[in-house]
């Protein structure tokens, strides 16, 4: 192919800031890396508020197609129906980066599957969201010509639910955010001079934050002064922060930090005694990848995706073993401090872009 491959990404979940959780980081990181390639021309479907961000990222306002302002369910139905003008343009690839593909439209259909949580853990989704999401999600999976899974663990769950797509799937692991890795660390005042562990994620039940919070008094009993630093947004659904949360905050043993900038988050990773990932169910586990990329000690649950991402670079403890977690955390706090070294070769979004491109065009280089 002599001309660049034209690639339309569905990115209506990306906010005006371009910052957010794992799927937002995925969409922005992949768009930037694909657009840096001379053989790909990226355009996006975005919300009106995100138009300036994507215009800066892509350098051309004509490649940012804006959806009409509407509530999320209405917008999602319009995306799935394929009635938006962007879907009727001549493009080579239409890429659903979060759950949905248009039923109609031009271009090869590529869908990224981050997890199968709507089917594996439906109780964590409200009734309306389950009804509006699950059916279109499965239909999009079945209609995709190429399905990109972010981990082998996610591919296994996908094939369990939809065996017919097995021969159309490829595993393309994610990478730590380049904005995080290139940021100049900025100290978090609440943690300066303190000995702390950091956990990154929202307080939804699967993230298992409440479990970690409720075992923390045992950590403090054995390691006085140890602080649990909690980073992340509020949950979009059911929330479990743990019965000990308020008491730990009042005593100064827990720092609820909310959203942090990339510069602050990098400082946390680089200065934490240990990074904790107790999640019960992940599609990939970006905090684990970020911790390893920055050379931080890491403890994760035995969730298959986290074991896949972290491998021998972490200590793995079952996500229901409170005594095991307390012991692992105290051991990490008691370990001698040694200079930290990040891996010589860190997976990049250029790697993710190339591998994604090769799932669509096997001859790509």
C-alpha positions in Angstrom: 0.0 0.0 0.0 1.6 3.3 -1.2 -0.6 5.7 0.8 -1.0 5.7 4.6 -3.6 3.4 6.1 -6.5 5.5 7.2 -7.5 4.5 10.8 -10.6 5.8 12.6 -10.6 5.4 16.4 -13.7 5.6 18.5 -12.6 7.8 21.4 -15.8 9.4 22.8 -14.8 8.2 26.3 -11.8 10.4 26.3 -12.4 13.6 28.4 -11.3 17.1 27.5 -8.1 16.8 29.5 -7.1 13.6 27.7 -6.3 12.1 31.1 -8.1 9.2 32.8 -8.0 5.5 33.7 -6.7 2.5 31.8 -8.9 2.6 28.7 -8.4 6.4 28.3 -4.6 5.9 28.6 -4.9 3.1 26.0 -6.8 5.2 23.5 -4.6 8.2 23.8 -1.3 6.3 23.8 -2.3 4.2 20.8 -3.6 7.2 18.8 -0.4 9.1 19.4 1.9 6.1 18.6 0.0 5.1 15.5 -0.1 8.7 14.2 3.6 9.0 14.6 4.0 6.3 12.0 4.4 7.4 8.3 2.2 4.5 7.1 -0.9 5.3 9.2 -3.1 8.4 9.3 -5.3 8.5 12.4 -8.6 10.2 12.9 -10.8 10.0 15.9 -14.5 10.2 16.8 -14.6 12.4 19.9 -16.9 14.4 22.2 -17.0 18.1 21.6 -15.1 18.9 24.8 -12.2 16.7 23.7 -11.8 18.3 20.2 -9.0 20.7 21.3 -7.0 17.9 22.9 -7.2 15.6 19.9 -6.6 18.5 17.5 -3.3 19.2 19.3 -2.5 15.5 19.4 -3.1 14.8 15.7 -2.2 18.3 14.4 -5.2 18.6 12.1 -8.7 19.5 13.1 -10.1 17.8 10.0 -9.2 14.4 11.6 -11.3 15.0 14.7 -14.9 14.1 14.1 -17.2 15.3 16.8 -20.3 13.5 18.0 -23.5 15.6 18.8 -23.7 16.4 22.5 -25.9 13.7 24.2 -26.1 11.6 27.3 -23.7 8.6 27.2 -26.4 5.9 26.5 -27.8 7.9 23.6 -24.3 8.5 22.2 -23.4 4.8 22.6 -26.6 3.7 20.7 -25.7 6.1 17.9 -22.2 4.7 17.7 -23.4 1.2 17.7 -26.1 1.9 15.0 -23.4 3.4 12.8 -25.5 6.4 11.9 -22.9 9.0 12.6 -21.3 10.7 9.5 -17.8 9.7 10.4 -18.7 6.0 9.8 -19.5 6.7 6.2 -16.2 8.2 5.2 -13.7 6.1 3.2 -11.4 4.7 5.8 -9.4 1.4 5.9 -9.9 0.6 9.6 -12.6 1.4 12.1 -11.3 0.7 15.6 -13.5 0.4 18.7 -11.2 1.1 21.6 -14.0 0.6 24.3 -16.7 -2.0 23.9 -18.5 -0.9 20.8 -18.2 -1.0 17.0 -20.7 0.4 14.5 -23.1 -2.1 13.1 -22.8 -0.4 9.7 -20.0 1.5 8.0 -16.8 1.3 5.9 -13.4 -0.1 6.8 -12.1 -3.2 8.5 -13.5 -3.5 12.0 -11.1 -3.9 14.8 -12.2 -4.1 18.4 -10.0 -4.0 21.5 -11.2 -6.1 24.4 -9.8 -4.9 27.7 -11.7 -7.4 29.9 -14.9 -9.4 30.1 -16.2 -7.9 33.4 -19.7 -7.3 32.2 -20.1 -11.0 31.9 -17.6 -12.2 34.6 -18.8 -9.7 37.3 -22.2 -8.5 36.2 -23.2 -7.7 39.8 -20.8 -4.7 39.8 -22.8 -3.1 37.0 -26.1 -1.4 37.4 -29.2 -2.9 35.8 -29.4 -0.2 33.1 -25.7 -0.4 32.3 -25.9 -4.2 32.0 -28.8 -4.1 29.7 -27.4 -1.3 27.5 -23.8 -2.6 27.4 -23.7 -6.4 27.4 -25.7 -7.1 24.2 -24.0 -4.5 22.0 -20.6 -5.5 23.4 -21.1 -9.1 22.5 -22.5 -8.2 19.1 -19.5 -6.0 18.5 -17.1 -8.8 19.4 -18.8 -11.2 17.0 -18.8 -8.7 14.1 -15.2 -7.6 14.5 -12.9 -8.9 11.9 -9.9 -8.5 14.2 -10.2 -8.6 18.0 -7.2 -7.3 20.0 -7.0 -8.5 23.6 -4.8 -6.7 26.0 -3.5 -9.9 27.7 -3.6 -13.6 27.3 -5.8 -13.8 30.4 -8.4 -11.5 28.8 -8.2 -13.6 25.6 -9.0 -16.7 27.6 -12.0 -15.1 29.2 -13.2 -13.8 25.8 -12.9 -17.2 24.2 -14.7 -18.8 27.1 -17.7 -16.5 26.5 -17.5 -16.3 22.7 -15.6 -19.4 21.3 -16.4 -18.5 17.7 -13.9 -15.6 17.7 -10.8 -17.6 18.8 -9.2 -17.5 15.3 -9.7 -13.8 15.0 -8.0 -12.7 18.2 -4.5 -11.4 18.9 -2.9 -10.5 22.2 -1.2 -7.1 22.3 -0.1 -6.2 25.8 -0.2 -2.6 27.0 2.7 -0.3 28.0 3.2 2.3 30.7 2.1 5.8 29.8 4.9 7.8 28.1 3.6 10.9 29.9 4.2 9.2 33.2 7.7 7.9 32.2 8.8 11.3 30.9 7.4 13.4 33.7 9.6 15.2 36.1 8.7 13.8 39.6 6.7 16.3 41.8 6.6 15.4 45.5 3.2 14.8 47.2 3.3 16.9 50.4 1.2 14.4 52.4 3.8 11.7 51.9 7.1 13.6 52.0 9.3 12.2 54.7 7.0 9.3 55.4 7.3 5.5 54.8 4.4 4.5 52.5 2.9 1.9 50.2 0.9 3.0 47.3 -2.2 1.4 45.6 -3.6 2.9 42.4 -7.2 2.3 41.3 -10.8 3.1 42.1 -12.7 1.5 45.0 -14.9 -0.8 43.0 -15.3 -4.2 44.6 -13.0 -6.0 42.1 -10.1 -3.7 42.9 -10.2 -5.1 46.4 -9.2 -1.8 48.1 -11.5 -2.5 51.1 -9.6 -5.8 51.7 -6.3 -3.9 51.8 -7.6 -1.1 54.0 -9.1 -3.5 56.6 -5.8 -5.4 57.0 -3.7 -2.2 57.3 -4.1 -1.9 61.1 -2.2 -5.1 61.3 0.6 -3.7 59.1 0.7 -0.5 61.3 0.8 -2.6 64.5 3.9 -4.4 63.2 5.3 -1.4 61.4 4.3 1.8 63.2 4.2 4.8 60.9 3.5 2.8 57.7 1.1 4.8 55.5 -1.2 3.4 52.9 -1.4 6.0 50.0 -4.6 5.5 47.9 -4.5 7.0 44.4 -7.4 7.0 42.0 -10.9 8.3 41.1 -14.2 7.5 42.7 -15.8 4.2 41.6 -18.3 4.5 38.7 -20.5 1.9 40.5 -20.5 -0.1 43.8 -17.9 1.1 46.2 -15.9 -0.7 48.9 -13.4 1.4 50.8 -13.2 -0.9 53.8 -14.6 -0.6 57.4 -11.3 0.8 58.7 -11.1 3.6 56.1 -12.3 6.5 58.2 -10.4 5.5 61.3 -7.1 5.1 59.3 -7.6 8.5 57.7 -8.2 10.1 61.1 -5.1 8.6 62.5 -3.0 9.6 59.5 -2.3 5.9 58.6 -4.1 6.3 55.2 -3.7 9.1 52.7 -6.6 9.3 50.3 -5.0 11.3 47.5 -7.6 11.0 44.7 -6.4 11.8 41.2 -2.8 12.8 40.8 -0.9 14.3 37.9 1.6 12.1 36.0 4.4 14.0 37.8 3.0 13.3 41.2 2.2 9.7 40.4 5.7 9.1 39.2 7.1 10.5 42.5 4.8 8.1 44.4 6.0 5.1 42.4 9.7 6.1 42.8 9.4 6.8 46.6 7.0 4.2 47.8 8.4 1.4 49.8 6.2 -1.0 47.8 3.4 -0.8 45.2 0.3 -2.9 46.0 -2.1 -4.4 43.4 -4.6 -6.5 45.3 -7.3 -6.6 42.5 -9.5 -9.7 42.2 -10.1 -9.2 38.4 -8.0 -7.3 35.9 -7.9 -7.2 32.1 -4.3 -6.1 32.1 -3.2 -4.1 35.2 -1.4 -0.9 34.2 -0.4 0.0 37.7 1.7 -3.2 37.9 3.3 -2.4 34.5 4.0 1.2 35.6 5.5 0.1 38.9 7.9 -2.3 37.2 8.8 0.2 34.5 9.9 2.6 37.3 11.8 0.0 39.3 9.4 -0.2 42.2 9.0 -3.2 44.5 5.6 -4.8 43.8 3.1 -7.1 45.4 0.0 -8.3 43.4 -2.8 -10.7 43.9 -2.8 -14.0 42.0 -5.2 -12.7 39.4 -4.1 -14.2 36.0 -3.6 -10.9 34.2 -1.5 -9.5 37.1 0.6 -12.6 37.2 1.0 -12.3 33.4 2.0 -8.7 33.5 4.3 -8.8 36.6 5.7 -12.3 36.3 8.7 -12.9 38.6 9.1 -9.2 39.1 6.5 -9.2 41.9 5.5 -11.1 45.0 2.1 -12.7 44.4 -0.4 -13.4 47.2 -4.0 -14.6 46.9 -6.4 -11.7 47.0 -8.4 -13.2 49.9 -5.4 -14.0 52.2 -5.3 -11.1 54.7 -2.5 -12.7 56.8 -0.4 -13.4 53.7 -0.8 -9.8 52.5 0.1 -8.3 55.9 3.2 -10.5 56.1 4.3 -9.6 52.5 3.8 -5.9 53.1 5.6 -5.9 56.5 8.4 -7.9 54.9 8.7 -5.2 52.1 8.8 -2.4 54.7 11.5 -4.2 56.6 13.7 -5.0 53.6 17.0 -3.0 53.3 16.7 0.0 51.0 18.7 -0.5 47.8 19.1 1.8 44.8 16.3 1.3 42.4 16.9 0.4 38.8 14.3 0.5 36.0 14.6 -2.2 33.4 17.0 -1.4 30.5 14.3 -2.1 28.0 10.7 -0.9 28.8 7.9 -1.8 26.5 6.7 1.3 24.7 3.5 2.5 22.9 5.5 2.3 19.7 5.7 -1.5 20.4 1.9 -1.6 21.0 1.2 0.4 17.8 3.3 -1.9 15.7 1.9 -5.1 17.1 -1.7 -3.7 16.7 -1.0 -2.7 13.1 0.4 -6.2 12.4 -2.9 -7.8 13.5 -4.6 -5.8 10.7 -1.8 -5.7 8.1 0.5 -8.7 8.8 3.2 -7.4 6.5 3.6 -4.1 8.4 7.1 -3.2 9.7 
